């Protein structure tokens, strides 16, 4: 008797190989999605830096803020700010950005640049997005969050970039040049 077909061992090997390929694909997709969301935040920060420079060239100072306004038009849904000192990842700012937004809209037409709303864990908090550090008009810093231990890429018009990493959150500081 001559039987043709697959043995159970052959079928199991095929199933294991398919499972491994599926796992590799899912991991690769998640990495691409995270990088795309991080790039969205960096792009939005870059656009805000250009707008802040334009504002400064017209007004001879950076937008003056006493709060930590979130960047983008999705506040208060975005948790974006370190408003109380403490741990490096203390977050919880959903501070209204009406004054800052009004200042930026004087030089930026259309919709506001939108940082990613991807959430990441840092300590016991969830962080995302970006915020403008309080300014007296001569200095300006934008702080933004990226997922993973990543490099804070150079942004045109920024004097210095620095970072702090904790858990799955990288906090980047984009410091603009001090105005005279």
N, CA and C atoms as an extended XYZ file, in Angstrom:
540
Properties=species:S:1:pos:R:3:atomname:S:1:resname:S:1:resid:I:1 pbc="F F F"
N         0.838       -1.149        0.000 N   UNK     1
C         0.000        0.000        0.000 CA  UNK     1
C         0.905        1.241        0.000 C   UNK     1
N         0.677        2.138       -0.945 N   UNK     2
C         1.487        3.342       -1.096 CA  UNK     2
C         0.639        4.555       -0.749 C   UNK     2
N         0.861        5.141        0.448 N   UNK     3
C         0.101        6.320        0.885 CA  UNK     3
C         0.920        7.565        0.611 C   UNK     3
N         0.230        8.603        0.164 N   UNK     4
C         0.879        9.871       -0.086 CA  UNK     4
C         0.262       10.902        0.845 C   UNK     4
N         1.080       11.846        1.304 N   UNK     5
C         0.594       12.901        2.183 CA  UNK     5
C         1.707       13.385        3.097 C   UNK     5
N         1.341       14.263        3.993 N   UNK     6
C         2.312       14.840        4.912 CA  UNK     6
C         2.227       14.141        6.250 C   UNK     6
N         3.365       13.993        6.877 N   UNK     7
C         3.375       13.422        8.218 CA  UNK     7
C         3.067       14.535        9.217 C   UNK     7
N         2.719       14.155       10.400 N   UNK     8
C         2.409       15.138       11.446 CA  UNK     8
C         3.630       15.990       11.763 C   UNK     8
N         4.821       15.431       11.704 N   UNK     9
C         6.051       16.171       11.977 CA  UNK     9
C         6.263       17.244       10.910 C   UNK     9
N         6.038       16.901        9.659 N   UNK    10
C         6.186       17.884        8.582 CA  UNK    10
C         5.189       19.030        8.749 C   UNK    10
N         3.963       18.701        9.100 N   UNK    11
C         2.950       19.739        9.318 CA  UNK    11
C         3.337       20.640       10.498 C   UNK    11
N         3.825       20.065       11.575 N   UNK    12
C         4.241       20.859       12.728 CA  UNK    12
C         5.400       21.795       12.381 C   UNK    12
N         6.333       21.320       11.589 N   UNK    13
C         7.460       22.163       11.181 CA  UNK    13
C         6.958       23.350       10.366 C   UNK    13
N         6.039       23.125        9.453 N   UNK    14
C         5.479       24.210        8.642 CA  UNK    14
C         4.744       25.212        9.523 C   UNK    14
N         3.974       24.732       10.493 N   UNK    15
C         3.233       25.628       11.386 CA  UNK    15
C         4.201       26.463       12.226 C   UNK    15
N         5.270       25.860       12.730 N   UNK    16
C         6.259       26.595       13.529 CA  UNK    16
C         6.943       27.667       12.674 C   UNK    16
N         7.309       27.327       11.449 N   UNK    17
C         7.959       28.301       10.560 CA  UNK    17
C         7.013       29.471       10.271 C   UNK    17
N         5.761       29.195       10.015 N   UNK    18
C         4.774       30.264        9.776 CA  UNK    18
C         4.628       31.132       11.018 C   UNK    18
N         4.594       30.534       12.189 N   UNK    19
C         4.500       31.296       13.438 CA  UNK    19
C         5.699       32.209       13.651 C   UNK    19
N         6.898       31.709       13.362 N   UNK    20
C         8.110       32.529       13.507 CA  UNK    20
C         8.069       33.703       12.536 C   UNK    20
N         7.700       33.458       11.301 N   UNK    21
C         7.602       34.544       10.312 CA  UNK    21
C         6.558       35.582       10.716 C   UNK    21
N         5.438       35.137       11.251 N   UNK    22
C         4.397       36.073       11.700 CA  UNK    22
C         4.912       36.920       12.865 C   UNK    22
N         5.627       36.322       13.796 N   UNK    23
C         6.163       37.075       14.935 CA  UNK    23
C         7.177       38.112       14.465 C   UNK    23
N         8.044       37.746       13.541 N   UNK    24
C         9.028       38.690       13.010 CA  UNK    24
C         8.320       39.851       12.325 C   UNK    24
N         7.289       39.567       11.564 N   UNK    25
C         6.541       40.616       10.857 CA  UNK    25
C         5.866       41.567       11.834 C   UNK    25
N         5.272       41.048       12.885 N   UNK    26
C         4.588       41.895       13.870 CA  UNK    26
C         5.585       42.795       14.586 C   UNK    26
N         6.727       42.248       14.985 N   UNK    27
C         7.752       43.052       15.658 CA  UNK    27
C         8.267       44.141       14.733 C   UNK    27
N         8.520       43.810       13.475 N   UNK    28
C         9.010       44.797       12.513 CA  UNK    28
C         7.966       45.884       12.283 C   UNK    28
N         6.703       45.518       12.203 N   UNK    29
C         5.639       46.500       11.995 CA  UNK    29
C         5.543       47.448       13.183 C   UNK    29
N         5.611       46.925       14.399 N   UNK    30
C         5.544       47.779       15.584 CA  UNK    30
C         6.699       48.769       15.610 C   UNK    30
N         7.886       48.360       15.229 N   UNK    31
C         9.027       49.258       15.188 CA  UNK    31
C         8.839       50.372       14.166 C   UNK    31
N         8.282       50.034       13.016 N   UNK    32
C         8.036       51.031       11.974 CA  UNK    32
C         6.990       52.032       12.453 C   UNK    32
N         5.953       51.552       13.084 N   UNK    33
C         4.889       52.428       13.575 CA  UNK    33
C         5.420       53.398       14.642 C   UNK    33
N         6.233       52.904       15.555 N   UNK    34
C         6.811       53.759       16.590 CA  UNK    34
C         7.722       54.813       15.976 C   UNK    34
N         8.573       54.413       15.026 N   UNK    35
C         9.457       55.379       14.372 CA  UNK    35
C         8.659       56.437       13.615 C   UNK    35
N         7.562       56.030       12.990 N   UNK    36
C         6.727       56.998       12.263 CA  UNK    36
C         6.087       57.998       13.223 C   UNK    36
N         5.614       57.535       14.361 N   UNK    37
C         5.016       58.434       15.347 CA  UNK    37
C         6.072       59.371       15.929 C   UNK    37
N         7.274       58.847       16.196 N   UNK    38
C         8.363       59.710       16.682 CA  UNK    38
C         8.712       60.767       15.637 C   UNK    38
N         8.765       60.356       14.369 N   UNK    39
C         9.075       61.312       13.294 CA  UNK    39
C         8.000       62.389       13.195 C   UNK    39
N         6.756       62.020       13.444 N   UNK    40
C         5.659       63.006       13.420 CA  UNK    40
C         5.882       64.068       14.499 C   UNK    40
N         6.290       63.648       15.674 N   UNK    41
C         6.556       64.599       16.754 CA  UNK    41
C         7.732       65.501       16.410 C   UNK    41
N         8.815       64.930       15.902 N   UNK    42
C         9.997       65.725       15.547 CA  UNK    42
C         9.639       66.734       14.460 C   UNK    42
N         8.851       66.314       13.471 N   UNK    43
C         8.446       67.223       12.400 CA  UNK    43
C         7.607       68.376       12.948 C   UNK    43
N         6.683       68.080       13.847 N   UNK    44
C         5.853       69.135       14.438 CA  UNK    44
C         6.713       70.113       15.239 C   UNK    44
N         7.656       69.590       16.014 N   UNK    45
C         8.549       70.459       16.791 CA  UNK    45
C         9.369       71.334       15.850 C   UNK    45
N         9.849       70.769       14.761 N   UNK    46
C        10.618       71.535       13.782 CA  UNK    46
C         9.793       72.690       13.213 C   UNK    46
N         8.529       72.436       12.929 N   UNK    47
C         7.653       73.494       12.415 CA  UNK    47
C         7.401       74.562       13.480 C   UNK    47
N         7.249       74.156       14.722 N   UNK    48
C         7.074       75.127       15.808 CA  UNK    48
C         8.339       75.971       15.986 C   UNK    48
N         9.513       75.361       15.866 N   UNK    49
C        10.765       76.108       15.987 CA  UNK    49
C        10.826       77.194       14.909 C   UNK    49
N        10.471       76.838       13.688 N   UNK    50
C        10.466       77.827       12.596 CA  UNK    50
C         9.468       78.951       12.895 C   UNK    50
N         8.299       78.591       13.381 N   UNK    51
C         7.280       79.599       13.702 CA  UNK    51
C         7.746       80.506       14.846 C   UNK    51
N         8.399       79.932       15.852 N   UNK    52
C         8.896       80.718       16.985 CA  UNK    52
C         9.987       81.682       16.514 C   UNK    52
N        10.855       81.215       15.618 N   UNK    53
C        11.879       82.108       15.058 CA  UNK    53
C        11.234       83.243       14.263 C   UNK    53
N        10.196       82.934       13.496 N   UNK    54
C         9.491       83.978       12.742 CA  UNK    54
C         8.859       84.986       13.686 C   UNK    54
N         8.238       84.481       14.731 N   UNK    55
C         7.636       85.359       15.738 CA  UNK    55
C         8.709       86.276       16.350 C   UNK    55
N         9.867       85.690       16.683 N   UNK    56
C        10.950       86.465       17.302 CA  UNK    56
C        11.509       87.518       16.346 C   UNK    56
N        11.566       87.208       15.057 N   UNK    57
C        12.097       88.192       14.112 CA  UNK    57
C        11.158       89.390       13.968 C   UNK    57
N         9.878       89.179       14.167 N   UNK    58
C         8.902       90.273       14.082 CA  UNK    58
C         8.818       91.047       15.389 C   UNK    58
N         8.834       90.327       16.518 N   UNK    59
C         8.582       90.933       17.831 CA  UNK    59
C         9.826       91.158       18.683 C   UNK    59
N        10.970       90.746       18.210 N   UNK    60
C        12.243       90.867       18.925 CA  UNK    60
C        12.286       90.071       20.235 C   UNK    60
N        11.389       89.149       20.383 N   UNK    61
C        11.418       88.245       21.532 CA  UNK    61
C        10.623       86.983       21.197 C   UNK    61
N        10.903       85.912       21.947 N   UNK    62
C        10.136       84.681       21.802 CA  UNK    62
C         8.777       84.873       22.482 C   UNK    62
N         7.783       84.045       22.130 N   UNK    63
C         6.495       84.154       22.836 CA  UNK    63
C         6.699       84.045       24.350 C   UNK    63
N         6.122       84.971       25.081 N   UNK    64
C         6.281       85.001       26.535 CA  UNK    64
C         5.181       84.143       27.160 C   UNK    64
N         5.600       83.208       27.983 N   UNK    65
C         4.680       82.285       28.648 CA  UNK    65
C         5.080       82.113       30.099 C   UNK    65
N         4.101       81.991       30.965 N   UNK    66
C         4.379       81.671       32.360 CA  UNK    66
C         3.945       80.249       32.687 C   UNK    66
N         3.256       79.600       31.756 N   UNK    67
C         2.784       78.233       31.943 CA  UNK    67
C         3.561       77.285       31.037 C   UNK    67
N         3.111       76.063       30.952 N   UNK    68
C         3.721       75.035       30.111 CA  UNK    68
C         2.706       74.610       29.055 C   UNK    68
N         2.461       75.420       28.028 N   UNK    69
C         1.408       75.065       27.083 CA  UNK    69
C         1.794       73.875       26.197 C   UNK    69
N         0.848       72.968       26.052 N   UNK    70
C         1.040       71.844       25.146 CA  UNK    70
C         1.026       72.349       23.709 C   UNK    70
N         1.798       71.714       22.853 N   UNK    71
C         1.817       72.069       21.441 CA  UNK    71
C         0.821       71.198       20.685 C   UNK    71
N         0.173       71.799       19.718 N   UNK    72
C        -0.798       71.064       18.924 CA  UNK    72
C        -2.205       71.445       19.308 C   UNK    72
N        -3.113       70.988       18.496 N   UNK    73
C        -4.499       71.395       18.695 CA  UNK    73
C        -5.322       70.359       19.431 C   UNK    73
N        -4.700       69.292       19.933 N   UNK    74
C        -5.495       68.258       20.586 CA  UNK    74
C        -5.514       68.358       22.098 C   UNK    74
N        -5.011       69.446       22.671 N   UNK    75
C        -5.125       69.595       24.111 CA  UNK    75
C        -6.582       69.911       24.433 C   UNK    75
N        -7.140       69.510       25.524 N   UNK    76
C        -6.466       68.911       26.666 CA  UNK    76
C        -6.360       67.396       26.626 C   UNK    76
N        -6.626       66.750       25.494 N   UNK    77
C        -6.541       65.289       25.456 CA  UNK    77
C        -5.109       64.786       25.606 C   UNK    77
N        -4.127       65.564       25.216 N   UNK    78
C        -2.742       65.125       25.280 CA  UNK    78
C        -2.125       65.473       26.625 C   UNK    78
N        -1.509       64.491       27.237 N   UNK    79
C        -0.695       64.739       28.412 CA  UNK    79
C         0.697       65.023       27.895 C   UNK    79
N         1.224       66.203       28.187 N   UNK    80
C         2.453       66.561       27.494 CA  UNK    80
C         3.507       67.201       28.368 C   UNK    80
N         3.219       67.567       29.581 N   UNK    81
C         4.166       68.451       30.233 CA  UNK    81
C         4.699       67.991       31.549 C   UNK    81
N         5.880       68.470       31.859 N   UNK    82
C         6.469       68.297       33.184 CA  UNK    82
C         6.229       69.614       33.908 C   UNK    82
N         5.221       69.649       34.750 N   UNK    83
C         4.807       70.922       35.325 CA  UNK    83
C         5.157       71.097       36.790 C   UNK    83
N         5.702       70.090       37.431 N   UNK    84
C         5.907       70.250       38.853 CA  UNK    84
C         7.267       69.841       39.360 C   UNK    84
N         8.266       69.746       38.494 N   UNK    85
C         9.561       69.269       38.954 CA  UNK    85
C         9.469       67.806       39.301 C   UNK    85
N        10.260       67.373       40.233 N   UNK    86
C        10.199       65.984       40.658 CA  UNK    86
C        10.860       65.061       39.659 C   UNK    86
N        10.342       63.843       39.536 N   UNK    87
C        10.965       62.866       38.637 CA  UNK    87
C        11.030       63.403       37.212 C   UNK    87
N        11.997       62.905       36.459 N   UNK    88
C        12.178       63.429       35.109 CA  UNK    88
C        10.970       63.193       34.224 C   UNK    88
N        10.131       62.258       34.568 N   UNK    89
C         9.004       61.968       33.687 CA  UNK    89
C         7.681       62.408       34.283 C   UNK    89
N         7.705       63.213       35.307 N   UNK    90
C         6.452       63.677       35.880 CA  UNK    90
C         5.690       64.418       34.794 C   UNK    90
N         4.488       63.990       34.567 N   UNK    91
C         3.706       64.582       33.488 CA  UNK    91
C         2.321       64.900       34.003 C   UNK    91
N         1.514       65.444       33.175 N   UNK    92
C         0.152       65.727       33.547 CA  UNK    92
C        -0.314       67.078       33.066 C   UNK    92
N         0.489       67.800       32.328 N   UNK    93
C         0.078       69.108       31.861 CA  UNK    93
C        -0.956       68.982       30.758 C   UNK    93
N        -2.062       69.593       30.964 N   UNK    94
C        -3.022       69.792       29.883 CA  UNK    94
C        -3.353       71.273       29.903 C   UNK    94
N        -2.327       72.062       30.158 N   UNK    95
C        -2.476       73.502       30.280 CA  UNK    95
C        -2.985       74.068       28.968 C   UNK    95
N        -3.945       74.937       29.066 N   UNK    96
C        -4.484       75.592       27.886 CA  UNK    96
C        -3.371       76.342       27.183 C   UNK    96
N        -3.373       76.258       25.885 N   UNK    97
C        -2.333       76.920       25.121 CA  UNK    97
C        -2.882       78.100       24.332 C   UNK    97
N        -3.945       78.719       24.803 N   UNK    98
C        -4.610       79.779       24.049 CA  UNK    98
C        -3.692       80.968       23.767 C   UNK    98
N        -2.940       81.442       24.738 N   UNK    99
C        -2.063       82.593       24.518 CA  UNK    99
C        -0.931       82.233       23.577 C   UNK    99
N        -0.269       81.128       23.842 N   UNK   100
C         0.819       80.676       22.977 CA  UNK   100
C         0.304       80.434       21.564 C   UNK   100
N        -0.819       79.757       21.470 N   UNK   101
C        -1.405       79.471       20.160 CA  UNK   101
C        -1.723       80.754       19.406 C   UNK   101
N        -2.280       81.737       20.088 N   UNK   102
C        -2.589       83.023       19.441 CA  UNK   102
C        -1.320       83.695       18.932 C   UNK   102
N        -0.246       83.642       19.719 N   UNK   103
C         1.025       84.222       19.284 CA  UNK   103
C         1.577       83.505       18.054 C   UNK   103
N         1.525       82.189       18.060 N   UNK   104
C         2.057       81.415       16.931 CA  UNK   104
C         1.205       81.610       15.685 C   UNK   104
N        -0.090       81.731       15.861 N   UNK   105
C        -0.969       81.918       14.692 CA  UNK   105
C        -0.715       83.251       13.976 C   UNK   105
N        -0.020       84.198       14.623 N   UNK   106
C         0.314       85.449       13.935 CA  UNK   106
C         1.352       85.219       12.842 C   UNK   106
N         2.087       84.112       12.917 N   UNK   107
C         3.105       83.815       11.906 CA  UNK   107
C         2.879       82.487       11.200 C   UNK   107
N         1.894       81.736       11.635 N   UNK   108
C         1.644       80.408       11.083 CA  UNK   108
C         0.193       80.324       10.645 C   UNK   108
N        -0.017       80.194        9.363 N   UNK   109
C        -1.394       80.088        8.877 CA  UNK   109
C        -1.771       78.613        8.751 C   UNK   109
N        -3.056       78.366        8.691 N   UNK   110
C        -3.527       76.995        8.574 CA  UNK   110
C        -3.580       76.296        9.916 C   UNK   110
N        -3.598       74.972        9.851 N   UNK   111
C        -3.699       74.203       11.086 CA  UNK   111
C        -2.338       74.152       11.785 C   UNK   111
N        -2.398       74.023       13.092 N   UNK   112
C        -1.179       73.946       13.898 CA  UNK   112
C        -0.496       72.596       13.684 C   UNK   112
N         0.833       72.569       13.699 N   UNK   113
C         1.536       71.281       13.643 CA  UNK   113
C         1.101       70.402       14.812 C   UNK   113
N         0.963       69.118       14.551 N   UNK   114
C         0.424       68.205       15.550 CA  UNK   114
C         1.434       67.132       15.928 C   UNK   114
N         2.005       67.194       17.136 N   UNK   115
C         2.873       66.090       17.582 CA  UNK   115
C         2.056       64.805       17.712 C   UNK   115
N         2.746       63.697       17.741 N   UNK   116
C         2.087       62.408       17.907 CA  UNK   116
C         1.402       62.335       19.263 C   UNK   116
N         0.301       61.625       19.305 N   UNK   117
C        -0.404       61.403       20.565 CA  UNK   117
C        -0.084       60.023       21.141 C   UNK   117
N         0.947       59.346       20.580 N   UNK   118
C         1.296       58.026       21.118 CA  UNK   118
C         1.668       58.153       22.581 C   UNK   118
N         1.172       57.249       23.381 N   UNK   119
C         1.437       57.268       24.825 CA  UNK   119
C         2.613       56.378       25.152 C   UNK   119
N         3.420       56.809       26.126 N   UNK   120
C         4.513       55.985       26.594 CA  UNK   120
C         4.604       56.092       28.108 C   UNK   120
N         5.050       55.023       28.720 N   UNK   121
C         5.156       54.981       30.166 CA  UNK   121
C         6.484       55.566       30.603 C   UNK   121
N         6.412       56.402       31.621 N   UNK   122
C         7.616       56.951       32.237 CA  UNK   122
C         7.336       57.019       33.734 C   UNK   122
N         7.953       56.141       34.481 N   UNK   123
C         7.638       56.070       35.909 CA  UNK   123
C         6.200       55.597       36.075 C   UNK   123
N         5.414       56.360       36.789 N   UNK   124
C         4.013       55.996       37.012 CA  UNK   124
C         3.076       56.830       36.150 C   UNK   124
N         3.622       57.568       35.185 N   UNK   125
C         2.801       58.453       34.366 CA  UNK   125
C         2.853       58.042       32.904 C   UNK   125
N         1.938       58.582       32.150 N   UNK   126
C         1.910       58.424       30.701 CA  UNK   126
C         2.295       59.766       30.094 C   UNK   126
N         3.185       59.756       29.134 N   UNK   127
C         3.602       60.987       28.481 CA  UNK   127
C         3.355       60.879       26.986 C   UNK   127
N         3.292       62.025       26.333 N   UNK   128
C         3.204       62.087       24.875 CA  UNK   128
C         3.298       63.540       24.457 C   UNK   128
N         3.492       63.755       23.171 N   UNK   129
C         3.431       65.105       22.629 CA  UNK   129
C         4.619       65.980       22.952 C   UNK   129
N         4.355       67.287       23.045 N   UNK   130
C         5.405       68.279       23.256 CA  UNK   130
C         4.815       69.486       23.965 C   UNK   130
N         5.679       70.255       24.615 N   UNK   131
C         5.223       71.484       25.257 CA  UNK   131
C         6.296       72.552       25.184 C   UNK   131
N         5.859       73.790       25.325 N   UNK   132
C         6.729       74.968       25.293 CA  UNK   132
C         7.073       75.318       26.729 C   UNK   132
N         8.361       75.446       27.006 N   UNK   133
C         8.804       75.784       28.349 CA  UNK   133
C         8.520       77.264       28.621 C   UNK   133
N         8.154       77.636       29.831 N   UNK   134
C         7.925       79.054       30.118 CA  UNK   134
C         9.104       79.906       29.671 C   UNK   134
N         8.797       81.077       29.172 N   UNK   135
C         9.833       81.941       28.616 CA  UNK   135
C         9.587       83.384       29.023 C   UNK   135
N        10.679       84.093       29.262 N   UNK   136
C        10.590       85.524       29.530 CA  UNK   136
C        10.758       86.335       28.254 C   UNK   136
N        10.972       85.656       27.138 N   UNK   137
C        11.088       86.323       25.852 CA  UNK   137
C        12.462       86.237       25.229 C   UNK   137
N        13.502       86.026       26.007 N   UNK   138
C        14.863       85.968       25.460 CA  UNK   138
C        15.361       84.537       25.280 C   UNK   138
N        14.752       83.597       25.964 N   UNK   139
C        15.108       82.187       25.817 CA  UNK   139
C        13.858       81.396       25.483 C   UNK   139
N        14.043       80.261       24.850 N   UNK   140
C        12.908       79.396       24.532 CA  UNK   140
C        13.386       77.956       24.435 C   UNK   140
N        12.596       77.059       24.961 N   UNK   141
C        12.878       75.630       24.895 CA  UNK   141
C        11.580       74.897       24.623 C   UNK   141
N        11.664       73.901       23.760 N   UNK   142
C        10.539       72.996       23.532 CA  UNK   142
C        10.969       71.637       24.050 C   UNK   142
N        10.113       71.016       24.834 N   UNK   143
C        10.377       69.687       25.368 CA  UNK   143
C         9.393       68.750       24.679 C   UNK   143
N         9.911       67.642       24.168 N   UNK   144
C         9.028       66.691       23.480 CA  UNK   144
C         9.412       65.263       23.838 C   UNK   144
N         8.443       64.363       23.695 N   UNK   145
C         8.599       62.973       24.111 CA  UNK   145
C         8.625       62.046       22.905 C   UNK   145
N         9.590       61.126       22.911 N   UNK   146
C         9.697       60.100       21.883 CA  UNK   146
C         9.673       58.733       22.558 C   UNK   146
N         9.118       57.761       21.868 N   UNK   147
C         9.005       56.425       22.454 CA  UNK   147
C        10.284       55.633       22.213 C   UNK   147
N        10.793       55.009       23.282 N   UNK   148
C        12.002       54.207       23.197 CA  UNK   148
C        13.236       55.018       23.558 C   UNK   148
N        14.344       54.326       23.649 N   UNK   149
C        15.622       54.985       23.927 CA  UNK   149
C        16.216       55.389       22.585 C   UNK   149
N        15.863       56.573       22.129 N   UNK   150
C        16.240       57.032       20.795 CA  UNK   150
C        17.060       58.315       20.893 C   UNK   150
N        17.702       58.658       19.804 N   UNK   151
C        18.472       59.889       19.717 CA  UNK   151
C        17.537       61.044       19.419 C   UNK   151
N        17.759       62.149       20.069 N   UNK   152
C        17.018       63.373       19.765 CA  UNK   152
C        17.728       64.022       18.576 C   UNK   152
N        17.149       63.882       17.395 N   UNK   153
C        17.785       64.373       16.172 CA  UNK   153
C        17.914       65.883       16.174 C   UNK   153
N        18.918       66.362       15.454 N   UNK   154
C        19.137       67.800       15.305 CA  UNK   154
C        17.954       68.426       14.570 C   UNK   154
N        17.563       69.589       15.008 N   UNK   155
C        16.477       70.347       14.389 CA  UNK   155
C        17.058       71.693       13.999 C   UNK   155
N        16.804       72.127       12.777 N   UNK   156
C        17.315       73.410       12.319 CA  UNK   156
C        16.812       74.555       13.178 C   UNK   156
N        17.692       75.506       13.482 N   UNK   157
C        17.315       76.661       14.274 CA  UNK   157
C        17.406       76.451       15.767 C   UNK   157
N        17.869       75.278       16.181 N   UNK   158
C        17.989       74.958       17.610 CA  UNK   158
C        19.454       75.039       18.004 C   UNK   158
N        19.725       75.699       19.107 N   UNK   159
C        21.103       75.846       19.581 CA  UNK   159
C        21.640       74.535       20.131 C   UNK   159
N        20.823       73.829       20.908 N   UNK   160
C        21.280       72.565       21.479 CA  UNK   160
C        20.100       71.620       21.673 C   UNK   160
N        20.420       70.338       21.625 N   UNK   161
C        19.450       69.270       21.867 CA  UNK   161
C        20.036       68.386       22.951 C   UNK   161
N        19.240       68.059       23.943 N   UNK   162
C        19.686       67.111       24.957 CA  UNK   162
C        18.541       66.157       25.247 C   UNK   162
N        18.857       65.075       25.950 N   UNK   163
C        17.825       64.075       26.212 CA  UNK   163
C        17.986       63.447       27.580 C   UNK   163
N        16.870       62.940       28.075 N   UNK   164
C        16.832       62.109       29.271 CA  UNK   164
C        15.946       60.923       28.918 C   UNK   164
N        16.388       59.717       29.270 N   UNK   165
C        15.610       58.510       28.985 CA  UNK   165
C        15.244       57.817       30.288 C   UNK   165
N        13.991       57.399       30.389 N   UNK   166
C        13.546       56.580       31.517 CA  UNK   166
C        12.413       55.701       31.041 C   UNK   166
N        12.434       54.438       31.465 N   UNK   167
C        11.431       53.445       31.084 CA  UNK   167
C        11.348       53.374       29.567 C   UNK   167
N        10.228       53.761       28.960 N   UNK   168
C        10.127       53.714       27.495 CA  UNK   168
C         9.994       55.112       26.897 C   UNK   168
N        10.352       56.138       27.661 N   UNK   169
C        10.149       57.510       27.229 CA  UNK   169
C        11.471       58.285       27.157 C   UNK   169
N        11.749       58.861       25.988 N   UNK   170
C        12.883       59.761       25.829 CA  UNK   170
C        12.329       61.177       25.825 C   UNK   170
N        12.839       61.987       26.720 N   UNK   171
C        12.427       63.397       26.793 CA  UNK   171
C        13.527       64.247       26.187 C   UNK   171
N        13.198       64.951       25.102 N   UNK   172
C        14.179       65.761       24.378 CA  UNK   172
C        13.948       67.236       24.680 C   UNK   172
N        15.045       67.965       24.827 N   UNK   173
C        15.012       69.402       25.095 CA  UNK   173
C        15.624       70.110       23.890 C   UNK   173
N        14.826       70.884       23.182 N   UNK   174
C        15.308       71.664       22.038 CA  UNK   174
C        15.412       73.115       22.493 C   UNK   174
N        16.632       73.580       22.738 N   UNK   175
C        16.866       74.927       23.237 CA  UNK   175
C        17.207       75.853       22.085 C   UNK   175
N        16.437       76.923       21.933 N   UNK   176
C        16.689       77.902       20.876 CA  UNK   176
C        17.762       78.876       21.330 C   UNK   176
N        18.432       79.536       20.389 N   UNK   177
C        19.484       80.490       20.758 CA  UNK   177
C        18.925       81.633       21.613 C   UNK   177
N        19.714       82.104       22.557 N   UNK   178
C        19.317       83.238       23.406 CA  UNK   178
C        19.301       84.504       22.567 C   UNK   178
N        18.220       85.260       22.682 N   UNK   179
C        18.118       86.522       21.949 CA  UNK   179
C        18.844       87.643       22.693 C   UNK   179
N        19.370       88.630       21.956 N   UNK   180
C        20.060       89.756       22.623 CA  UNK   180
C        19.097       90.626       23.391 C   UNK   180
